[in-house]
């Protein structure tokens, strides 16, 4: 707008000047007289116009020459010139080309080539925030951890690259097995970028591996607040962490805190079997046997498990086998056709020496799904009913090569563990253990086999069996003392129920 006004004013001024010049020529009779230094020139109108045009062209040429002179002076004395810009752009082009070639080499697994390209890019660009990361990754690829660590430590000095440096050092420490330093670095990285998925998962894993259950629950809560974790998954994992807190409190002997932590874990995830067992234990210590039974029934309804049955038996440790069978009846009715329920009923009847009832409870389970536990129970039933030793040994022989049944199996690496834990011993997966039958049956005996002596008890001492002439000594069993020592008139059946050969203790 302003420039348009200026151009209009200049045009008006030119028109006015031409008008005045034409008027002056008319007043002088159509000729222009010019006197310069003793010389006098008289110009006709056309000559005057030509002279004016020549003067304007000469003035324009002089101005251009002055501009050229100024540009030459600036070129000689200035910091940035056309030539310098040319060389600068040429270096930049070569630097970015080397950087892209280094990234391609890194992606294709050529670590040494990527390292040389990164050095070339830094020589041309002088942009360490770009080239240092490529240098560190290339050094890691070729196994030069010292070089990578040096570069990562350089990145810590710049706010823009501090997180990258901390994350790189954290991964190095994890590879070296220095979990203590790695966890401190993970905490710093989490403070810088709390929404970073890899940092969250790494910190949570390190906290779980080192037993920092409180810190792990805090990290898990942060994942929930940021929408990175479904609420049902959060409740389950938080219950697992709370359960571990409760276990540690139990180990330290702080009973009240342990009971509260165990009950909280069970409420958060009622189907978590270890939490239900620990909560029931805490309630029993408080004298709340009915509440303990309700907790175990709810967990049994979600998934029957031998540990739940053992905890249910421990509520009344001194009851007789017939009383125990009666008390277990509400639990057994929850899932009457489940394999675990049927085996538990058979074991309870074995303890009460009702062998026909035990056989009815087993049905055809030993044929449809033969496991070491089902076949051992059938051997105990056969011995209790007075079958030949050959039949009993036949059941036991089959048990030796049969599947071990459900066990704690990692869903990630299929590792089999003797007991539940929040972290897999093999792959380090968090909350990956589930109670199921592994492919191939697995090798370790399931926890359910260890529950059988809790219900059946130990064989009587030789004195009680009337066999003192051999000088045998009684075998103590703390589990039998805890749950009760029912009258045993069939020691061979008890032996078989414990997985021993008939007549051997």
C-alpha positions as CSV (number, residue, x, y, z in Angstrom):
1,X,0.0,0.0,0.0
2,X,2.7,2.5,1.0
3,X,5.0,1.4,-1.8
4,X,2.2,2.0,-4.3
5,X,1.7,5.5,-3.0
6,X,5.4,6.2,-3.3
7,X,5.4,5.1,-6.9
8,X,2.4,7.3,-7.7
9,X,4.1,10.3,-6.1
10,X,7.3,9.6,-8.1
11,X,5.3,9.4,-11.3
12,X,3.5,12.7,-10.5
13,X,6.9,14.3,-9.8
14,X,8.3,13.1,-13.1
15,X,5.3,14.4,-15.0
16,X,5.5,17.7,-13.2
17,X,9.3,18.0,-14.0
18,X,8.7,17.2,-17.7
19,X,6.0,19.8,-17.8
20,X,8.2,22.4,-16.2
21,X,11.0,21.6,-18.6
22,X,8.7,21.8,-21.6
23,X,7.4,25.2,-20.4
24,X,11.0,26.4,-19.9
25,X,11.9,25.4,-23.5
26,X,8.9,27.2,-24.8
27,X,9.8,30.4,-22.9
28,X,13.3,30.3,-24.4
29,X,12.2,30.0,-28.0
30,X,12.5,26.2,-28.2
31,X,16.3,26.1,-27.6
32,X,18.2,25.1,-24.5
33,X,21.5,27.0,-23.8
34,X,24.0,25.4,-21.5
35,X,27.3,27.1,-20.4
36,X,30.0,25.0,-18.7
37,X,33.5,26.3,-17.9
38,X,33.7,28.8,-20.7
39,X,31.9,26.5,-23.1
40,X,28.4,27.3,-24.3
41,X,26.0,24.8,-25.9
42,X,22.7,25.5,-27.6
43,X,20.5,22.5,-28.0
44,X,17.3,22.2,-30.0
45,X,14.3,20.5,-28.3
46,X,15.1,17.1,-29.8
47,X,18.7,17.4,-28.9
48,X,17.8,18.4,-25.4
49,X,15.6,15.3,-25.0
50,X,18.4,13.0,-26.3
51,X,20.9,14.7,-24.0
52,X,18.6,14.1,-21.0
53,X,18.2,10.4,-21.9
54,X,22.0,10.0,-22.3
55,X,22.5,11.7,-18.9
56,X,20.0,9.3,-17.2
57,X,21.7,6.2,-18.8
58,X,25.1,7.5,-17.6
59,X,23.7,8.0,-14.1
60,X,22.3,4.5,-14.1
61,X,25.7,3.1,-15.2
62,X,27.5,5.0,-12.5
63,X,25.1,3.7,-9.9
64,X,25.6,0.1,-11.0
65,X,29.3,0.5,-11.0
66,X,29.1,1.8,-7.5
67,X,26.9,-1.2,-6.4
68,X,29.5,-3.5,-8.0
69,X,32.3,-1.9,-6.2
70,X,30.4,-2.2,-2.9
71,X,29.7,-5.9,-3.6
72,X,33.4,-6.6,-4.3
73,X,34.3,-4.9,-1.1
74,X,31.8,-7.0,0.8
75,X,33.0,-10.1,-0.9
76,X,36.6,-9.4,0.2
77,X,35.9,-8.3,3.8
78,X,32.5,-10.1,4.7
79,X,32.0,-13.4,6.6
80,X,29.4,-15.0,4.3
81,X,29.8,-14.7,0.6
82,X,28.4,-16.4,-2.4
83,X,31.5,-18.5,-2.7
84,X,31.4,-19.4,1.0
85,X,27.8,-20.3,0.8
86,X,28.6,-22.6,-2.2
87,X,31.2,-24.5,-0.3
88,X,29.0,-24.6,2.8
89,X,26.1,-26.1,0.9
90,X,28.5,-28.6,-0.7
91,X,29.8,-29.8,2.6
92,X,26.2,-30.0,4.0
93,X,25.2,-32.1,1.0
94,X,28.1,-34.5,1.5
95,X,27.5,-34.7,5.2
96,X,23.8,-35.6,4.9
97,X,24.6,-38.1,2.2
98,X,27.2,-39.8,4.4
99,X,24.6,-39.7,7.3
100,X,21.9,-41.4,5.1
101,X,24.5,-44.0,3.9
102,X,25.5,-44.7,7.5
103,X,21.8,-45.3,8.5
104,X,21.4,-47.6,5.6
105,X,24.5,-49.5,6.5
106,X,23.3,-49.8,10.1
107,X,20.0,-51.1,9.0
108,X,21.7,-53.7,6.8
109,X,24.0,-54.9,9.6
110,X,27.2,-53.3,8.3
111,X,28.5,-51.8,11.6
112,X,32.0,-50.8,10.6
113,X,30.7,-49.1,7.4
114,X,28.1,-47.3,9.5
115,X,30.8,-46.2,11.9
116,X,33.0,-44.8,9.1
117,X,30.1,-43.0,7.5
118,X,29.1,-41.5,10.9
119,X,32.7,-40.1,11.3
120,X,32.5,-38.6,7.8
121,X,29.1,-37.1,8.4
122,X,30.4,-35.5,11.6
123,X,33.4,-34.1,9.8
124,X,31.2,-32.3,7.2
125,X,28.2,-31.4,9.4
126,X,29.5,-30.8,12.9
127,X,26.1,-31.9,14.2
128,X,26.9,-34.3,17.1
129,X,23.2,-34.6,18.1
130,X,22.7,-36.4,14.8
131,X,25.9,-38.3,14.2
132,X,26.6,-39.4,17.8
133,X,23.5,-41.7,17.9
134,X,24.6,-43.3,14.7
135,X,28.1,-43.7,16.1
136,X,26.9,-45.3,19.3
137,X,24.6,-47.8,17.6
138,X,27.3,-48.8,15.1
139,X,29.8,-49.3,17.9
140,X,27.3,-51.5,19.7
141,X,26.8,-53.5,16.6
142,X,30.5,-54.3,16.2
143,X,30.8,-55.0,19.9
144,X,32.8,-51.9,20.8
145,X,31.0,-51.2,24.1
146,X,33.6,-48.7,25.3
147,X,33.1,-46.5,22.3
148,X,29.3,-46.7,22.5
149,X,29.5,-45.8,26.3
150,X,31.7,-42.8,25.6
151,X,29.3,-41.5,23.0
152,X,26.2,-42.0,25.2
153,X,28.0,-40.1,28.0
154,X,28.6,-37.2,25.6
155,X,24.9,-37.2,24.8
156,X,24.1,-36.6,28.5
157,X,25.4,-33.0,28.2
158,X,22.7,-31.8,25.9
159,X,19.1,-31.5,27.1
160,X,17.9,-32.6,23.6
161,X,19.8,-35.9,23.8
162,X,20.0,-36.6,27.5
163,X,17.2,-39.2,27.4
164,X,18.8,-41.0,24.5
165,X,22.1,-41.1,26.4
166,X,20.5,-42.5,29.6
167,X,18.5,-45.1,27.7
168,X,21.6,-46.2,25.8
169,X,23.6,-46.5,29.1
170,X,20.7,-48.4,30.7
171,X,20.7,-50.9,27.9
172,X,24.4,-51.4,28.2
173,X,24.2,-52.0,31.9
174,X,21.4,-54.5,31.4
175,X,23.6,-56.4,28.9
176,X,26.5,-56.4,31.4
177,X,24.2,-57.7,34.1
178,X,24.6,-54.6,36.3
179,X,20.9,-54.4,37.3
180,X,21.5,-52.0,40.2
181,X,22.9,-49.3,37.9
182,X,20.5,-50.1,35.2
183,X,17.6,-49.6,37.6
184,X,18.9,-46.1,38.7
185,X,19.2,-45.2,35.0
186,X,15.7,-46.5,34.3
187,X,14.3,-44.4,37.1
188,X,16.0,-41.3,35.6
189,X,14.8,-42.1,32.1
190,X,11.3,-42.7,33.5
191,X,11.4,-39.2,35.2
192,X,12.3,-37.6,31.9
193,X,9.8,-39.5,29.8
194,X,7.2,-41.3,31.9
195,X,5.1,-42.3,28.8
196,X,7.9,-44.2,27.1
197,X,6.8,-47.8,26.8
198,X,10.2,-49.5,26.8
199,X,11.4,-47.5,29.8
200,X,8.2,-48.4,31.7
201,X,8.5,-52.1,31.0
202,X,12.2,-52.2,31.8
203,X,11.8,-50.4,35.1
204,X,8.8,-52.6,36.1
205,X,10.8,-55.8,35.3
206,X,13.9,-54.6,37.2
207,X,11.7,-53.6,40.2
208,X,10.1,-57.0,40.1
209,X,13.4,-58.8,39.7
210,X,15.0,-57.0,42.7
211,X,11.9,-57.4,44.9
212,X,10.9,-53.7,44.9
213,X,7.2,-54.5,44.9
214,X,6.1,-51.1,46.2
215,X,8.0,-49.3,43.4
216,X,6.7,-51.8,40.9
217,X,3.1,-51.0,42.0
218,X,3.9,-47.3,41.5
219,X,5.2,-47.9,38.0
220,X,2.2,-50.1,37.2
221,X,-0.2,-47.3,38.4
222,X,1.6,-44.8,36.1
223,X,1.0,-47.1,33.2
224,X,-2.7,-47.3,34.1
225,X,-3.1,-43.5,34.4
226,X,-1.5,-43.0,31.0
227,X,-3.9,-45.4,29.4
228,X,-1.1,-47.9,28.5
229,X,-2.7,-50.8,30.4
230,X,-6.3,-52.2,30.5
231,X,-7.9,-51.9,33.9
232,X,-8.5,-55.6,34.3
233,X,-4.9,-56.4,33.5
234,X,-3.8,-53.7,36.0
235,X,-5.9,-55.2,38.8
236,X,-4.5,-58.6,38.1
237,X,-0.8,-57.5,38.1
238,X,-1.3,-55.2,41.0
239,X,-2.7,-58.1,42.9
240,X,0.4,-60.2,42.0
241,X,2.6,-57.4,43.4
242,X,0.5,-57.0,46.5
243,X,0.8,-60.8,47.0
244,X,4.6,-60.6,47.0
245,X,4.5,-57.7,49.5
246,X,2.3,-59.8,51.7
247,X,4.7,-62.8,51.4
248,X,7.6,-60.7,52.5
249,X,5.6,-59.3,55.4
250,X,4.7,-62.8,56.5
251,X,8.4,-63.8,56.3
252,X,9.3,-60.8,58.5
253,X,6.7,-61.9,61.0
254,X,4.5,-58.7,60.9
255,X,1.3,-60.6,61.1
256,X,-1.3,-57.8,61.0
257,X,0.3,-56.1,57.9
258,X,0.6,-59.5,56.3
259,X,-3.0,-60.4,56.8
260,X,-4.2,-57.0,55.4
261,X,-1.9,-57.2,52.4
262,X,-2.9,-60.8,51.6
263,X,-6.6,-60.0,51.9
264,X,-6.2,-56.9,49.7
265,X,-4.4,-59.0,47.1
266,X,-7.2,-61.6,47.1
267,X,-9.9,-58.9,46.8
268,X,-8.1,-57.4,43.8
269,X,-7.9,-60.8,42.0
270,X,-10.0,-63.5,43.6
271,X,-8.8,-66.1,41.0
272,X,-5.1,-65.7,42.0
273,X,-4.5,-69.0,43.8
274,X,-1.5,-68.0,45.9
275,X,-3.3,-64.8,47.0
276,X,-6.4,-66.8,48.1
277,X,-4.2,-69.3,50.0
278,X,-2.3,-66.5,51.8
279,X,-5.5,-64.6,52.5
280,X,-7.1,-67.7,54.0
281,X,-4.0,-68.2,56.2
282,X,-4.3,-64.7,57.5
283,X,-8.0,-65.0,58.2
284,X,-7.4,-68.3,60.1
285,X,-4.8,-66.6,62.2
286,X,-7.4,-63.9,63.0
287,X,-9.9,-66.7,64.0
288,X,-12.2,-66.0,61.0
289,X,-12.5,-69.6,59.7
290,X,-15.8,-69.0,57.9
291,X,-14.3,-66.1,56.0
292,X,-11.3,-68.2,55.1
293,X,-13.6,-70.9,53.7
294,X,-15.5,-68.4,51.6
295,X,-12.2,-67.0,50.1
296,X,-11.1,-70.5,49.2
297,X,-14.5,-71.5,47.8
298,X,-14.5,-68.4,45.5
299,X,-11.0,-69.3,44.2
300,X,-11.9,-72.9,43.8
301,X,-14.9,-71.9,41.7
302,X,-12.6,-69.9,39.5
303,X,-10.0,-72.8,39.2
304,X,-9.7,-75.9,41.4
305,X,-6.2,-76.3,42.6
306,X,-4.4,-78.7,45.1
307,X,-3.1,-75.7,47.1
308,X,-6.6,-74.5,47.7
309,X,-7.6,-77.9,49.0
310,X,-4.5,-78.0,51.3
311,X,-5.4,-74.6,52.7
312,X,-9.0,-75.7,53.2
313,X,-7.8,-78.8,55.1
314,X,-5.6,-76.6,57.3
315,X,-8.5,-74.6,58.6
316,X,-9.4,-77.6,60.8
317,X,-6.2,-79.6,61.3
318,X,-7.4,-81.9,64.0
319,X,-10.6,-83.3,62.5
320,X,-11.2,-86.9,61.7
321,X,-11.2,-88.1,58.1
322,X,-15.0,-88.6,58.1
323,X,-15.5,-85.1,59.5
324,X,-13.1,-83.7,56.9
325,X,-15.0,-85.4,54.1
326,X,-18.2,-83.8,55.4
327,X,-16.7,-80.4,55.7
328,X,-15.2,-80.6,52.2
329,X,-18.6,-81.4,50.6
330,X,-19.7,-77.8,49.9
331,X,-16.3,-77.2,48.2
332,X,-16.6,-80.4,46.2
333,X,-20.1,-79.4,45.0
334,X,-18.9,-76.2,43.4
335,X,-17.3,-78.1,40.4
336,X,-18.3,-81.7,40.8
337,X,-17.1,-82.8,37.3
338,X,-13.7,-81.1,37.4
339,X,-10.8,-83.5,37.4
340,X,-9.2,-81.9,40.5
341,X,-12.5,-82.2,42.3
342,X,-12.8,-85.9,41.5
343,X,-9.2,-86.6,42.6
344,X,-9.7,-84.7,45.8
345,X,-12.9,-86.6,46.6
346,X,-11.1,-89.9,46.0
347,X,-8.2,-88.8,48.2
348,X,-10.6,-87.8,51.0
349,X,-12.3,-91.2,50.8
350,X,-8.9,-92.9,50.8
351,X,-8.1,-91.1,54.1
352,X,-11.5,-92.3,55.4
353,X,-10.7,-95.8,54.1
354,X,-13.8,-95.9,52.0
355,X,-12.2,-97.5,48.9
356,X,-15.4,-98.2,46.9
357,X,-16.4,-94.5,47.2
358,X,-12.9,-93.5,46.2
359,X,-13.2,-95.7,43.1
360,X,-16.6,-94.3,42.2
361,X,-15.2,-90.7,42.6
362,X,-12.4,-91.5,40.1
363,X,-14.7,-93.2,37.6
364,X,-12.8,-93.6,34.3
365,X,-10.4,-90.7,34.9
366,X,-7.4,-93.0,35.0
367,X,-8.3,-94.2,31.5
368,X,-9.4,-91.0,29.8
369,X,-6.7,-88.8,31.3
370,X,-4.0,-91.0,32.9
371,X,-1.5,-88.9,35.0
372,X,1.0,-89.9,37.7
373,X,-1.4,-88.7,40.3
374,X,-4.6,-90.5,39.0
375,X,-2.7,-93.7,38.5
376,X,-1.1,-93.5,42.0
377,X,-4.6,-93.0,43.5
378,X,-5.9,-96.0,41.6
379,X,-3.0,-98.1,42.9
380,X,-3.9,-97.0,46.5
381,X,-7.5,-97.9,45.9
382,X,-6.5,-101.3,44.5
383,X,-4.3,-102.0,47.5
384,X,-7.0,-100.9,49.9
385,X,-9.5,-103.2,48.3
386,X,-7.1,-106.1,48.7
387,X,-6.0,-106.5,45.1
388,X,-3.0,-108.6,44.1
389,X,0.4,-107.0,44.2
390,X,0.7,-107.5,40.5
391,X,-2.3,-105.2,39.9
392,X,-0.9,-102.6,42.3
393,X,2.5,-102.7,40.7
394,X,0.9,-102.4,37.2
395,X,-0.8,-99.1,38.3
396,X,2.5,-97.8,39.7
397,X,4.5,-98.9,36.6
398,X,2.1,-96.8,34.4
399,X,2.4,-93.9,36.8
400,X,6.2,-93.8,36.3
401,X,5.9,-92.9,32.6
402,X,2.6,-91.0,32.7
403,X,2.1,-87.3,32.3
404,X,2.6,-85.3,35.5
405,X,-0.6,-83.4,35.0
406,X,-1.2,-79.7,35.5
407,X,1.8,-77.7,36.7
408,X,2.9,-74.1,36.9
409,X,4.0,-73.4,33.3
410,X,5.2,-70.2,31.8
411,X,3.0,-69.0,28.9
412,X,6.0,-67.3,27.3
413,X,8.8,-69.8,27.4
414,X,6.9,-72.9,28.6
415,X,9.3,-73.3,31.5
416,X,7.9,-75.6,34.3
417,X,8.3,-74.4,37.9
418,X,7.6,-76.3,41.1
419,X,5.8,-73.3,42.7
420,X,4.1,-70.1,41.6
421,X,6.2,-66.9,41.4
422,X,5.5,-63.5,39.9
423,X,8.5,-63.7,37.6
424,X,9.5,-66.7,35.5
425,X,12.8,-68.2,36.5
426,X,13.8,-68.9,32.9
427,X,12.7,-65.9,30.7
428,X,11.9,-63.3,33.4
429,X,8.4,-62.8,32.2
430,X,6.1,-61.1,34.6
431,X,2.8,-62.8,35.6
432,X,3.3,-65.5,32.9
433,X,2.8,-68.6,35.0
434,X,-0.5,-70.5,34.7
435,X,-1.7,-73.8,36.1
436,X,-2.0,-76.1,33.2
437,X,-0.7,-79.3,31.7
438,X,2.5,-78.7,29.7
439,X,3.0,-80.2,26.3
440,X,4.6,-83.6,26.8
441,X,3.5,-83.8,30.5
442,X,6.6,-82.3,32.0
443,X,9.1,-83.8,34.4
444,X,8.6,-82.4,37.9
445,X,5.9,-83.8,40.1
446,X,3.0,-81.4,40.4
447,X,2.1,-79.7,43.7
448,X,-1.0,-81.8,43.9
449,X,1.1,-84.9,44.5
450,X,2.5,-83.2,47.6
451,X,-1.0,-82.5,48.8
452,X,-1.9,-86.2,49.1
453,X,0.1,-86.9,52.3
454,X,-1.5,-83.8,53.8
455,X,-4.9,-85.5,53.6
456,X,-3.9,-89.2,53.9
457,X,-1.1,-88.7,56.4
458,X,2.0,-90.9,57.0
459,X,2.1,-94.7,57.5
460,X,2.0,-95.8,61.1
461,X,5.2,-96.5,63.0
462,X,6.3,-100.1,63.0
463,X,5.2,-100.4,66.6
464,X,1.7,-99.4,65.7
465,X,1.6,-101.8,62.8
466,X,2.8,-104.7,65.1
467,X,6.1,-105.0,63.2
468,X,8.7,-104.2,65.8
469,X,10.9,-107.2,65.4
470,X,12.7,-105.6,62.4
471,X,13.9,-102.7,64.6
472,X,12.4,-100.1,62.2
473,X,12.0,-96.5,63.5
474,X,8.9,-94.4,63.0
475,X,8.9,-91.8,60.2
476,X,7.6,-88.4,61.5
477,X,5.4,-86.3,59.2
478,X,4.7,-82.7,60.3
479,X,1.9,-82.4,57.8
480,X,0.1,-85.4,59.2
481,X,0.4,-84.0,62.7
482,X,-1.0,-80.7,61.5
483,X,-4.0,-82.1,59.7
484,X,-4.7,-85.1,61.9
485,X,-3.6,-88.7,62.3
486,X,-6.6,-90.8,61.3
487,X,-6.8,-94.5,62.1
488,X,-4.9,-96.4,59.4
489,X,-5.7,-100.1,59.0
490,X,-4.3,-100.2,55.4
491,X,-0.6,-99.0,55.6
492,X,0.0,-100.4,52.1
493,X,-2.7,-98.1,50.6
494,X,-1.2,-95.1,52.4
495,X,2.2,-96.1,51.0
496,X,0.9,-96.2,47.5
497,X,-0.9,-92.9,48.0
498,X,2.4,-91.4,48.9
499,X,4.0,-92.8,45.7
500,X,6.0,-95.6,47.3
501,X,6.1,-99.3,46.4
502,X,3.9,-101.5,48.5
503,X,5.6,-102.7,51.7
504,X,8.4,-100.1,51.4
505,X,8.6,-97.0,53.6
